[in-house]
């Protein structure tokens, strides 16, 4: 995705992520995309920042987030 954005930075990032998920995860793509959207929404409200070394005690990892993510991953399986 980064290479494609470097080639043409005007591309829609969400569409690139969707395409990747469809191609890589197949039938589970919708659940993975829902997880990515959930993660971004929770990050926006928590003030946390994902980085290369993300601590497991961040605010975003609330019991509600973990339960929602777990349901999405179960459905993806």
N, C-alpha and C positions, 0 to 999 in steps of 0.2 A: 504494500500500500504506500509506503514511504517513497519507493522508487517511482510509482505512478504519479504521486503528488509532486515529486521533483520534476518529472517530465511535464506535467500540466497542473500547476497549483490551483487552478480554477475548478477542479473536479469536486464533486459532492462527496465529502468524507463519509457521511452516513451511508451513501450508496456504495462506496468502496467497501465499507465494513460489512454491509449486507451481502454484497457479492461474495466476499471472502467467506462469510459464515455459510452461505448457501453451498458454495463449492467445497468447503472443507467439512462441514458438519452435516450436510444433507438434510434429512428429515428433522433433525434436532435444531436446525438453524433458527427457527422462530423462538424457541425457548432461550437459546444463547443470546439472540438479539434482545429479548426481553430482559435477560440478566444484565446485559451491558447498559441498557436504558435505565434499569433499576439502580445499578451501581452509580451511574452519572447523576441521577436525581438525588440519591442519598449523599453523594459527595458534595453536591451543590448546597445542601442544607447543613451538612455537618462541618464544613470548613476544612475537612481533611484534604490531603493531597496525596495521590498515589505516586510513588517513586520506585526506583529500582530496589530499595530496601524499605518495604512498607511494614511497619510494626503491626502486630496482630491485635493490639489494644486500642486501635483507633476508634473514634466515636462512631464511624460509619458501620462498624460491625455490631450493631445492636441486635438483641434477640429477634426483633421483628425482621430486620434485614436478612439475618441468617435463615430464619424460617421461610421467608419468601424465596430466597436463593435456593434453599434446599428443595422446595416444591418445584421450582423451575428445572433444577438438575434431575430430579426424579422423573419429571415428565419427559425430559430430553432423552433419558435412558430408554 
